[in-house]
């Protein structure tokens, strides 16, 4: 079953969008190189401050393998150092049309 992981966050005041996008791209590349199963990512904003980062995983097993150790990647530490108020949700994808 396809799993979606949604991270909602704001940027720290000292961080600009360009920096976040660069660091996010580096994180995605590192995760894809280290863990199979990351099918796609999407980044959106709900307002001037709030970002939604949606990562689509091929299965719960591939997501769990990444979640277990990916936070130790230097790129993950760099990415999360830029954000505040991060929350994460795991979603089972039921239907697409």
Gaussian input, Z-matrix of N, CA and C with variables (Angstrom, degrees):
# hf/3-21g

backbone

0 1
 N
 C     1     B1
 C     2     B2     1     A1
 N     3     B3     2     A2     1     D1
 C     4     B4     3     A3     2     D2
 C     5     B5     4     A4     3     D3
 N     6     B6     5     A5     4     D4
 C     7     B7     6     A6     5     D5
 C     8     B8     7     A7     6     D6
 N     9     B9     8     A8     7     D7
 C    10    B10     9     A9     8     D8
 C    11    B11    10    A10     9     D9
 N    12    B12    11    A11    10    D10
 C    13    B13    12    A12    11    D11
 C    14    B14    13    A13    12    D12
 N    15    B15    14    A14    13    D13
 C    16    B16    15    A15    14    D14
 C    17    B17    16    A16    15    D15
 N    18    B18    17    A17    16    D16
 C    19    B19    18    A18    17    D17
 C    20    B20    19    A19    18    D18
 N    21    B21    20    A20    19    D19
 C    22    B22    21    A21    20    D20
 C    23    B23    22    A22    21    D21
 N    24    B24    23    A23    22    D22
 C    25    B25    24    A24    23    D23
 C    26    B26    25    A25    24    D24
 N    27    B27    26    A26    25    D25
 C    28    B28    27    A27    26    D26
 C    29    B29    28    A28    27    D27
 N    30    B30    29    A29    28    D28
 C    31    B31    30    A30    29    D29
 C    32    B32    31    A31    30    D30
 N    33    B33    32    A32    31    D31
 C    34    B34    33    A33    32    D32
 C    35    B35    34    A34    33    D33
 N    36    B36    35    A35    34    D34
 C    37    B37    36    A36    35    D35
 C    38    B38    37    A37    36    D36
 N    39    B39    38    A38    37    D37
 C    40    B40    39    A39    38    D38
 C    41    B41    40    A40    39    D39
 N    42    B42    41    A41    40    D40
 C    43    B43    42    A42    41    D41
 C    44    B44    43    A43    42    D42
 N    45    B45    44    A44    43    D43
 C    46    B46    45    A45    44    D44
 C    47    B47    46    A46    45    D45
 N    48    B48    47    A47    46    D46
 C    49    B49    48    A48    47    D47
 C    50    B50    49    A49    48    D48
 N    51    B51    50    A50    49    D49
 C    52    B52    51    A51    50    D50
 C    53    B53    52    A52    51    D51
 N    54    B54    53    A53    52    D52
 C    55    B55    54    A54    53    D53
 C    56    B56    55    A55    54    D54
 N    57    B57    56    A56    55    D55
 C    58    B58    57    A57    56    D56
 C    59    B59    58    A58    57    D57
 N    60    B60    59    A59    58    D58
 C    61    B61    60    A60    59    D59
 C    62    B62    61    A61    60    D60
 N    63    B63    62    A62    61    D61
 C    64    B64    63    A63    62    D62
 C    65    B65    64    A64    63    D63
 N    66    B66    65    A65    64    D64
 C    67    B67    66    A66    65    D65
 C    68    B68    67    A67    66    D66
 N    69    B69    68    A68    67    D67
 C    70    B70    69    A69    68    D68
 C    71    B71    70    A70    69    D69
 N    72    B72    71    A71    70    D70
 C    73    B73    72    A72    71    D71
 C    74    B74    73    A73    72    D72
 N    75    B75    74    A74    73    D73
 C    76    B76    75    A75    74    D74
 C    77    B77    76    A76    75    D75
 N    78    B78    77    A77    76    D76
 C    79    B79    78    A78    77    D77
 C    80    B80    79    A79    78    D78
 N    81    B81    80    A80    79    D79
 C    82    B82    81    A81    80    D80
 C    83    B83    82    A82    81    D81
 N    84    B84    83    A83    82    D82
 C    85    B85    84    A84    83    D83
 C    86    B86    85    A85    84    D84
 N    87    B87    86    A86    85    D85
 C    88    B88    87    A87    86    D86
 C    89    B89    88    A88    87    D87
 N    90    B90    89    A89    88    D88
 C    91    B91    90    A90    89    D89
 C    92    B92    91    A91    90    D90
 N    93    B93    92    A92    91    D91
 C    94    B94    93    A93    92    D92
 C    95    B95    94    A94    93    D93
 N    96    B96    95    A95    94    D94
 C    97    B97    96    A96    95    D95
 C    98    B98    97    A97    96    D96
 N    99    B99    98    A98    97    D97
 C   100   B100    99    A99    98    D98
 C   101   B101   100   A100    99    D99
 N   102   B102   101   A101   100   D100
 C   103   B103   102   A102   101   D101
 C   104   B104   103   A103   102   D102
 N   105   B105   104   A104   103   D103
 C   106   B106   105   A105   104   D104
 C   107   B107   106   A106   105   D105
 N   108   B108   107   A107   106   D106
 C   109   B109   108   A108   107   D107
 C   110   B110   109   A109   108   D108
 N   111   B111   110   A110   109   D109
 C   112   B112   111   A111   110   D110
 C   113   B113   112   A112   111   D111
 N   114   B114   113   A113   112   D112
 C   115   B115   114   A114   113   D113
 C   116   B116   115   A115   114   D114
 N   117   B117   116   A116   115   D115
 C   118   B118   117   A117   116   D116
 C   119   B119   118   A118   117   D117
 N   120   B120   119   A119   118   D118
 C   121   B121   120   A120   119   D119
 C   122   B122   121   A121   120   D120
 N   123   B123   122   A122   121   D121
 C   124   B124   123   A123   122   D122
 C   125   B125   124   A124   123   D123
 N   126   B126   125   A125   124   D124
 C   127   B127   126   A126   125   D125
 C   128   B128   127   A127   126   D126
 N   129   B129   128   A128   127   D127
 C   130   B130   129   A129   128   D128
 C   131   B131   130   A130   129   D129
 N   132   B132   131   A131   130   D130
 C   133   B133   132   A132   131   D131
 C   134   B134   133   A133   132   D132
 N   135   B135   134   A134   133   D133
 C   136   B136   135   A135   134   D134
 C   137   B137   136   A136   135   D135
 N   138   B138   137   A137   136   D136
 C   139   B139   138   A138   137   D137
 C   140   B140   139   A139   138   D138
 N   141   B141   140   A140   139   D139
 C   142   B142   141   A141   140   D140
 C   143   B143   142   A142   141   D141
 N   144   B144   143   A143   142   D142
 C   145   B145   144   A144   143   D143
 C   146   B146   145   A145   144   D144
 N   147   B147   146   A146   145   D145
 C   148   B148   147   A147   146   D146
 C   149   B149   148   A148   147   D147
 N   150   B150   149   A149   148   D148
 C   151   B151   150   A150   149   D149
 C   152   B152   151   A151   150   D150
 N   153   B153   152   A152   151   D151
 C   154   B154   153   A153   152   D152
 C   155   B155   154   A154   153   D153
 N   156   B156   155   A155   154   D154
 C   157   B157   156   A156   155   D155
 C   158   B158   157   A157   156   D156
 N   159   B159   158   A158   157   D157
 C   160   B160   159   A159   158   D158
 C   161   B161   160   A160   159   D159
 N   162   B162   161   A161   160   D160
 C   163   B163   162   A162   161   D161
 C   164   B164   163   A163   162   D162
 N   165   B165   164   A164   163   D163
 C   166   B166   165   A165   164   D164
 C   167   B167   166   A166   165   D165
 N   168   B168   167   A167   166   D166
 C   169   B169   168   A168   167   D167
 C   170   B170   169   A169   168   D168
 N   171   B171   170   A170   169   D169
 C   172   B172   171   A171   170   D170
 C   173   B173   172   A172   171   D171
 N   174   B174   173   A173   172   D172
 C   175   B175   174   A174   173   D173
 C   176   B176   175   A175   174   D174
 N   177   B177   176   A176   175   D175
 C   178   B178   177   A177   176   D176
 C   179   B179   178   A178   177   D177
 N   180   B180   179   A179   178   D178
 C   181   B181   180   A180   179   D179
 C   182   B182   181   A181   180   D180
 N   183   B183   182   A182   181   D181
 C   184   B184   183   A183   182   D182
 C   185   B185   184   A184   183   D183
 N   186   B186   185   A185   184   D184
 C   187   B187   186   A186   185   D185
 C   188   B188   187   A187   186   D186
 N   189   B189   188   A188   187   D187
 C   190   B190   189   A189   188   D188
 C   191   B191   190   A190   189   D189
 N   192   B192   191   A191   190   D190
 C   193   B193   192   A192   191   D191
 C   194   B194   193   A193   192   D192
 N   195   B195   194   A194   193   D193
 C   196   B196   195   A195   194   D194
 C   197   B197   196   A196   195   D195
 N   198   B198   197   A197   196   D196
 C   199   B199   198   A198   197   D197
 C   200   B200   199   A199   198   D198
 N   201   B201   200   A200   199   D199
 C   202   B202   201   A201   200   D200
 C   203   B203   202   A202   201   D201
 N   204   B204   203   A203   202   D202
 C   205   B205   204   A204   203   D203
 C   206   B206   205   A205   204   D204
 N   207   B207   206   A206   205   D205
 C   208   B208   207   A207   206   D206
 C   209   B209   208   A208   207   D207
 N   210   B210   209   A209   208   D208
 C   211   B211   210   A210   209   D209
 C   212   B212   211   A211   210   D210
 N   213   B213   212   A212   211   D211
 C   214   B214   213   A213   212   D212
 C   215   B215   214   A214   213   D213
 N   216   B216   215   A215   214   D214
 C   217   B217   216   A216   215   D215
 C   218   B218   217   A217   216   D216
 N   219   B219   218   A218   217   D217
 C   220   B220   219   A219   218   D218
 C   221   B221   220   A220   219   D219
 N   222   B222   221   A221   220   D220
 C   223   B223   222   A222   221   D221
 C   224   B224   223   A223   222   D222
 N   225   B225   224   A224   223   D223
 C   226   B226   225   A225   224   D224
 C   227   B227   226   A226   225   D225
 N   228   B228   227   A227   226   D226
 C   229   B229   228   A228   227   D227
 C   230   B230   229   A229   228   D228
 N   231   B231   230   A230   229   D229
 C   232   B232   231   A231   230   D230
 C   233   B233   232   A232   231   D231
 N   234   B234   233   A233   232   D232
 C   235   B235   234   A234   233   D233
 C   236   B236   235   A235   234   D234
 N   237   B237   236   A236   235   D235
 C   238   B238   237   A237   236   D236
 C   239   B239   238   A238   237   D237
 N   240   B240   239   A239   238   D238
 C   241   B241   240   A240   239   D239
 C   242   B242   241   A241   240   D240
 N   243   B243   242   A242   241   D241
 C   244   B244   243   A243   242   D242
 C   245   B245   244   A244   243   D243
 N   246   B246   245   A245   244   D244
 C   247   B247   246   A246   245   D245
 C   248   B248   247   A247   246   D246
 N   249   B249   248   A248   247   D247
 C   250   B250   249   A249   248   D248
 C   251   B251   250   A250   249   D249
 N   252   B252   251   A251   250   D250
 C   253   B253   252   A252   251   D251
 C   254   B254   253   A253   252   D252
 N   255   B255   254   A254   253   D253
 C   256   B256   255   A255   254   D254
 C   257   B257   256   A256   255   D255
 N   258   B258   257   A257   256   D256
 C   259   B259   258   A258   257   D257
 C   260   B260   259   A259   258   D258
 N   261   B261   260   A260   259   D259
 C   262   B262   261   A261   260   D260
 C   263   B263   262   A262   261   D261
 N   264   B264   263   A263   262   D262
 C   265   B265   264   A264   263   D263
 C   266   B266   265   A265   264   D264
 N   267   B267   266   A266   265   D265
 C   268   B268   267   A267   266   D266
 C   269   B269   268   A268   267   D267
 N   270   B270   269   A269   268   D268
 C   271   B271   270   A270   269   D269
 C   272   B272   271   A271   270   D270
 N   273   B273   272   A272   271   D271
 C   274   B274   273   A273   272   D272
 C   275   B275   274   A274   273   D273
 N   276   B276   275   A275   274   D274
 C   277   B277   276   A276   275   D275
 C   278   B278   277   A277   276   D276
 N   279   B279   278   A278   277   D277
 C   280   B280   279   A279   278   D278
 C   281   B281   280   A280   279   D279
 N   282   B282   281   A281   280   D280
 C   283   B283   282   A282   281   D281
 C   284   B284   283   A283   282   D282
 N   285   B285   284   A284   283   D283
 C   286   B286   285   A285   284   D284
 C   287   B287   286   A286   285   D285
 N   288   B288   287   A287   286   D286
 C   289   B289   288   A288   287   D287
 C   290   B290   289   A289   288   D288

   B1=1.4471
   B2=1.5252
   B3=1.3021
   B4=1.4647
   B5=1.5267
   B6=1.3227
   B7=1.4578
   B8=1.5257
   B9=1.3156
   B10=1.4529
   B11=1.5208
   B12=1.3060
   B13=1.4708
   B14=1.5189
   B15=1.3064
   B16=1.4558
   B17=1.5157
   B18=1.3237
   B19=1.4548
   B20=1.5220
   B21=1.3196
   B22=1.4687
   B23=1.5249
   B24=1.3403
   B25=1.4616
   B26=1.5233
   B27=1.3133
   B28=1.4609
   B29=1.5186
   B30=1.3154
   B31=1.4598
   B32=1.5186
   B33=1.3056
   B34=1.4615
   B35=1.5284
   B36=1.3235
   B37=1.4665
   B38=1.5300
   B39=1.3017
   B40=1.4624
   B41=1.5316
   B42=1.3171
   B43=1.4686
   B44=1.5282
   B45=1.3265
   B46=1.4605
   B47=1.5349
   B48=1.3051
   B49=1.4579
   B50=1.5281
   B51=1.3008
   B52=1.4627
   B53=1.5263
   B54=1.3130
   B55=1.4745
   B56=1.5174
   B57=1.3234
   B58=1.4658
   B59=1.5235
   B60=1.3335
   B61=1.4589
   B62=1.5281
   B63=1.3203
   B64=1.4609
   B65=1.5236
   B66=1.3153
   B67=1.4638
   B68=1.5334
   B69=1.3231
   B70=1.4776
   B71=1.5285
   B72=1.3238
   B73=1.4667
   B74=1.5229
   B75=1.3190
   B76=1.4648
   B77=1.5303
   B78=1.3279
   B79=1.4624
   B80=1.5227
   B81=1.3049
   B82=1.4687
   B83=1.5235
   B84=1.3199
   B85=1.4679
   B86=1.5250
   B87=1.3168
   B88=1.4656
   B89=1.5272
   B90=1.3249
   B91=1.4681
   B92=1.5243
   B93=1.3094
   B94=1.4732
   B95=1.5278
   B96=1.3157
   B97=1.4613
   B98=1.5284
   B99=1.3203
   B100=1.4637
   B101=1.5216
   B102=1.3241
   B103=1.4665
   B104=1.5168
   B105=1.3282
   B106=1.4595
   B107=1.5330
   B108=1.3133
   B109=1.4500
   B110=1.5071
   B111=1.3329
   B112=1.4641
   B113=1.5291
   B114=1.3277
   B115=1.4590
   B116=1.5220
   B117=1.3185
   B118=1.4613
   B119=1.5198
   B120=1.3247
   B121=1.4621
   B122=1.5222
   B123=1.3180
   B124=1.4614
   B125=1.5133
   B126=1.3186
   B127=1.4580
   B128=1.5204
   B129=1.3338
   B130=1.4606
   B131=1.5267
   B132=1.3209
   B133=1.4634
   B134=1.5239
   B135=1.3213
   B136=1.4590
   B137=1.5153
   B138=1.3248
   B139=1.4645
   B140=1.5266
   B141=1.2882
   B142=1.4661
   B143=1.5267
   B144=1.3168
   B145=1.4666
   B146=1.5220
   B147=1.3070
   B148=1.4616
   B149=1.5281
   B150=1.3134
   B151=1.4676
   B152=1.5244
   B153=1.3303
   B154=1.4592
   B155=1.5228
   B156=1.3143
   B157=1.4642
   B158=1.5217
   B159=1.3175
   B160=1.4608
   B161=1.5237
   B162=1.3190
   B163=1.4575
   B164=1.5199
   B165=1.3092
   B166=1.4720
   B167=1.5247
   B168=1.3255
   B169=1.4635
   B170=1.5227
   B171=1.3225
   B172=1.4604
   B173=1.5263
   B174=1.3250
   B175=1.4652
   B176=1.5232
   B177=1.3176
   B178=1.4617
   B179=1.5229
   B180=1.3239
   B181=1.4650
   B182=1.5336
   B183=1.3359
   B184=1.4542
   B185=1.5348
   B186=1.3259
   B187=1.4655
   B188=1.5219
   B189=1.3092
   B190=1.4630
   B191=1.5242
   B192=1.3231
   B193=1.4644
   B194=1.5264
   B195=1.3094
   B196=1.4665
   B197=1.5201
   B198=1.3106
   B199=1.4687
   B200=1.5345
   B201=1.3187
   B202=1.4590
   B203=1.5298
   B204=1.3285
   B205=1.4685
   B206=1.5269
   B207=1.3098
   B208=1.4701
   B209=1.5240
   B210=1.3443
   B211=1.4686
   B212=1.5290
   B213=1.3280
   B214=1.4592
   B215=1.5238
   B216=1.3432
   B217=1.4625
   B218=1.5305
   B219=1.3184
   B220=1.4680
   B221=1.5299
   B222=1.3333
   B223=1.4658
   B224=1.5251
   B225=1.3246
   B226=1.4708
   B227=1.5224
   B228=1.3038
   B229=1.4650
   B230=1.5240
   B231=1.3365
   B232=1.4633
   B233=1.5244
   B234=1.3200
   B235=1.4666
   B236=1.5235
   B237=1.3025
   B238=1.4655
   B239=1.5229
   B240=1.3203
   B241=1.4637
   B242=1.5346
   B243=1.3203
   B244=1.4676
   B245=1.5234
   B246=1.3333
   B247=1.4640
   B248=1.5187
   B249=1.3290
   B250=1.4605
   B251=1.5206
   B252=1.3081
   B253=1.4648
   B254=1.5214
   B255=1.3206
   B256=1.4578
   B257=1.5242
   B258=1.3209
   B259=1.4628
   B260=1.5187
   B261=1.3221
   B262=1.4589
   B263=1.5222
   B264=1.3354
   B265=1.4594
   B266=1.5211
   B267=1.3234
   B268=1.4627
   B269=1.5171
   B270=1.3303
   B271=1.4613
   B272=1.5188
   B273=1.3161
   B274=1.4567
   B275=1.5174
   B276=1.3197
   B277=1.4681
   B278=1.5199
   B279=1.3080
   B280=1.4575
   B281=1.5268
   B282=1.3215
   B283=1.4569
   B284=1.5191
   B285=1.3196
   B286=1.4584
   B287=1.5130
   B288=1.2962
   B289=1.4678
   B290=1.4983
   A1=108.77
   A2=115.94
   A3=121.95
   A4=110.01
   A5=114.70
   A6=121.59
   A7=108.86
   A8=115.89
   A9=121.90
   A10=108.70
   A11=115.67
   A12=120.52
   A13=106.76
   A14=115.60
   A15=122.51
   A16=109.36
   A17=116.08
   A18=121.57
   A19=107.93
   A20=115.62
   A21=122.52
   A22=105.88
   A23=116.58
   A24=118.76
   A25=111.06
   A26=114.39
   A27=122.80
   A28=107.10
   A29=115.91
   A30=120.26
   A31=109.76
   A32=115.67
   A33=119.54
   A34=107.87
   A35=117.97
   A36=121.13
   A37=114.82
   A38=117.85
   A39=120.63
   A40=113.49
   A41=118.15
   A42=122.43
   A43=109.88
   A44=115.70
   A45=117.97
   A46=110.02
   A47=115.07
   A48=121.67
   A49=112.50
   A50=117.85
   A51=121.11
   A52=111.48
   A53=116.50
   A54=120.13
   A55=110.19
   A56=116.78
   A57=120.33
   A58=110.72
   A59=117.75
   A60=120.38
   A61=111.91
   A62=116.99
   A63=120.88
   A64=111.25
   A65=116.34
   A66=121.01
   A67=110.60
   A68=117.18
   A69=121.41
   A70=110.13
   A71=118.08
   A72=121.39
   A73=111.18
   A74=116.63
   A75=120.69
   A76=110.59
   A77=116.57
   A78=120.12
   A79=110.79
   A80=117.62
   A81=120.60
   A82=110.10
   A83=117.81
   A84=121.12
   A85=111.24
   A86=117.44
   A87=121.22
   A88=111.19
   A89=117.02
   A90=120.29
   A91=110.01
   A92=117.34
   A93=120.03
   A94=111.66
   A95=117.39
   A96=120.63
   A97=112.20
   A98=116.74
   A99=120.99
   A100=114.51
   A101=117.15
   A102=121.23
   A103=109.97
   A104=117.63
   A105=119.06
   A106=109.70
   A107=115.96
   A108=118.85
   A109=117.22
   A110=118.56
   A111=119.46
   A112=107.59
   A113=116.15
   A114=121.55
   A115=112.97
   A116=117.54
   A117=120.56
   A118=109.71
   A119=114.49
   A120=121.00
   A121=107.70
   A122=114.77
   A123=121.23
   A124=107.89
   A125=115.44
   A126=121.49
   A127=108.14
   A128=115.79
   A129=121.02
   A130=109.29
   A131=115.14
   A132=121.22
   A133=108.60
   A134=115.54
   A135=119.43
   A136=111.57
   A137=115.90
   A138=122.17
   A139=107.41
   A140=118.43
   A141=120.82
   A142=113.70
   A143=116.99
   A144=120.14
   A145=115.43
   A146=118.64
   A147=121.51
   A148=111.59
   A149=114.25
   A150=122.58
   A151=109.71
   A152=116.51
   A153=123.43
   A154=107.29
   A155=116.21
   A156=121.73
   A157=107.56
   A158=116.79
   A159=122.79
   A160=109.26
   A161=115.46
   A162=121.39
   A163=108.32
   A164=115.88
   A165=122.29
   A166=108.53
   A167=114.87
   A168=121.66
   A169=109.71
   A170=116.46
   A171=121.50
   A172=112.68
   A173=116.77
   A174=119.99
   A175=109.89
   A176=115.45
   A177=119.91
   A178=110.71
   A179=116.79
   A180=120.23
   A181=110.93
   A182=117.16
   A183=119.01
   A184=110.90
   A185=116.51
   A186=119.84
   A187=110.42
   A188=117.60
   A189=120.72
   A190=112.23
   A191=116.94
   A192=119.87
   A193=110.40
   A194=116.72
   A195=120.32
   A196=111.44
   A197=117.12
   A198=121.15
   A199=110.84
   A200=116.24
   A201=120.13
   A202=112.98
   A203=117.19
   A204=118.11
   A205=115.00
   A206=118.91
   A207=120.61
   A208=113.86
   A209=120.09
   A210=118.19
   A211=113.80
   A212=117.49
   A213=120.69
   A214=113.06
   A215=117.22
   A216=119.85
   A217=109.64
   A218=118.45
   A219=120.32
   A220=112.18
   A221=116.58
   A222=120.41
   A223=111.37
   A224=117.64
   A225=120.90
   A226=109.93
   A227=116.60
   A228=119.75
   A229=110.44
   A230=116.86
   A231=120.53
   A232=111.19
   A233=116.84
   A234=120.56
   A235=111.24
   A236=117.21
   A237=119.32
   A238=112.82
   A239=117.57
   A240=120.12
   A241=111.45
   A242=116.95
   A243=121.32
   A244=113.86
   A245=116.58
   A246=119.04
   A247=112.48
   A248=113.58
   A249=121.74
   A250=107.53
   A251=115.29
   A252=121.22
   A253=113.35
   A254=118.28
   A255=120.83
   A256=110.67
   A257=115.06
   A258=122.09
   A259=107.70
   A260=115.77
   A261=120.79
   A262=109.37
   A263=115.10
   A264=121.36
   A265=108.50
   A266=115.75
   A267=122.61
   A268=106.74
   A269=116.56
   A270=120.92
   A271=110.23
   A272=118.14
   A273=122.46
   A274=107.74
   A275=116.84
   A276=120.44
   A277=108.06
   A278=117.45
   A279=123.05
   A280=111.53
   A281=116.04
   A282=118.23
   A283=110.40
   A284=115.25
   A285=122.66
   A286=107.66
   A287=116.59
   A288=120.22
   A289=109.51
   D1=137.99
   D2=176.68
   D3=-71.68
   D4=136.32
   D5=-179.50
   D6=-119.23
   D7=137.53
   D8=174.39
   D9=-109.34
   D10=136.82
   D11=175.13
   D12=-120.14
   D13=119.58
   D14=-175.81
   D15=-110.90
   D16=122.57
   D17=175.04
   D18=-111.52
   D19=123.05
   D20=176.90
   D21=-103.93
   D22=131.65
   D23=-178.20
   D24=-154.55
   D25=166.25
   D26=167.70
   D27=-120.04
   D28=157.33
   D29=176.23
   D30=-86.41
   D31=146.31
   D32=172.51
   D33=-63.34
   D34=150.38
   D35=-175.15
   D36=-55.69
   D37=-30.70
   D38=-176.94
   D39=-83.18
   D40=-1.94
   D41=-174.22
   D42=-103.41
   D43=133.54
   D44=176.17
   D45=-102.21
   D46=165.24
   D47=-175.29
   D48=-60.06
   D49=-42.18
   D50=-178.59
   D51=-60.52
   D52=-42.34
   D53=178.39
   D54=-62.90
   D55=-46.01
   D56=-179.71
   D57=-60.55
   D58=-43.31
   D59=-178.69
   D60=-63.87
   D61=-38.13
   D62=177.54
   D63=-65.29
   D64=-48.27
   D65=-178.88
   D66=-65.80
   D67=-38.63
   D68=177.64
   D69=-61.90
   D70=-44.70
   D71=179.17
   D72=-60.93
   D73=-40.28
   D74=177.62
   D75=-64.18
   D76=-39.45
   D77=177.91
   D78=-64.68
   D79=-46.20
   D80=-179.98
   D81=-59.73
   D82=-45.07
   D83=178.21
   D84=-59.80
   D85=-43.06
   D86=-179.19
   D87=-66.44
   D88=-41.88
   D89=178.97
   D90=-64.52
   D91=-45.02
   D92=179.65
   D93=-63.10
   D94=-35.20
   D95=178.95
   D96=-72.12
   D97=-26.77
   D98=-174.29
   D99=-100.58
   D100=-25.61
   D101=-173.20
   D102=-135.53
   D103=126.45
   D104=175.07
   D105=-74.82
   D106=155.53
   D107=169.72
   D108=107.80
   D109=-7.24
   D110=175.91
   D111=-81.09
   D112=106.34
   D113=-172.72
   D114=-83.24
   D115=-40.31
   D116=-179.45
   D117=-164.51
   D118=162.23
   D119=174.45
   D120=-134.23
   D121=151.63
   D122=176.13
   D123=-142.40
   D124=140.78
   D125=179.96
   D126=-124.43
   D127=132.72
   D128=-179.16
   D129=-142.12
   D130=164.97
   D131=175.95
   D132=-120.45
   D133=143.18
   D134=175.65
   D135=-98.49
   D136=-23.24
   D137=177.35
   D138=-160.83
   D139=-166.55
   D140=-177.24
   D141=-63.44
   D142=-24.08
   D143=-173.16
   D144=-114.48
   D145=-24.54
   D146=-169.36
   D147=-102.78
   D148=127.60
   D149=-179.87
   D150=-110.70
   D151=148.51
   D152=173.28
   D153=-123.25
   D154=122.10
   D155=-179.74
   D156=-115.52
   D157=110.49
   D158=-175.19
   D159=-106.97
   D160=122.96
   D161=177.65
   D162=-115.91
   D163=129.66
   D164=-178.06
   D165=-102.79
   D166=123.59
   D167=-179.09
   D168=-111.69
   D169=146.73
   D170=-177.96
   D171=-66.69
   D172=-29.84
   D173=-179.06
   D174=-159.28
   D175=165.87
   D176=176.38
   D177=-64.73
   D178=-34.64
   D179=-179.76
   D180=-62.71
   D181=-42.75
   D182=-179.24
   D183=-69.13
   D184=-37.25
   D185=176.30
   D186=-64.24
   D187=-47.96
   D188=-177.30
   D189=-62.79
   D190=-36.66
   D191=177.16
   D192=-62.37
   D193=-41.17
   D194=178.91
   D195=-70.40
   D196=-43.82
   D197=-177.98
   D198=-61.77
   D199=-32.00
   D200=-176.76
   D201=-64.35
   D202=-35.20
   D203=-174.56
   D204=-132.01
   D205=-15.31
   D206=-177.97
   D207=-58.38
   D208=-32.71
   D209=178.23
   D210=-58.94
   D211=-17.15
   D212=178.54
   D213=-84.66
   D214=-10.10
   D215=177.25
   D216=-63.50
   D217=139.18
   D218=176.88
   D219=-56.42
   D220=-34.92
   D221=-179.59
   D222=-68.67
   D223=-33.61
   D224=176.88
   D225=-69.35
   D226=-43.32
   D227=178.37
   D228=-61.61
   D229=-41.16
   D230=179.16
   D231=-65.23
   D232=-41.00
   D233=-178.99
   D234=-66.05
   D235=-47.12
   D236=-177.26
   D237=-73.80
   D238=-15.92
   D239=174.42
   D240=-70.81
   D241=-17.19
   D242=-178.26
   D243=-89.91
   D244=-13.66
   D245=-170.75
   D246=-112.90
   D247=160.05
   D248=175.96
   D249=-129.71
   D250=158.25
   D251=173.85
   D252=54.44
   D253=40.60
   D254=-179.66
   D255=-78.57
   D256=133.96
   D257=172.36
   D258=-129.71
   D259=150.40
   D260=-176.20
   D261=-126.71
   D262=139.42
   D263=174.21
   D264=-128.76
   D265=143.10
   D266=175.52
   D267=-108.77
   D268=131.38
   D269=-176.25
   D270=-129.08
   D271=136.27
   D272=171.75
   D273=-86.96
   D274=123.11
   D275=178.12
   D276=-76.86
   D277=119.36
   D278=-176.16
   D279=-95.19
   D280=-43.31
   D281=-175.21
   D282=-151.93
   D283=144.38
   D284=171.70
   D285=-130.70
   D286=146.73
   D287=176.07
   D288=-133.12

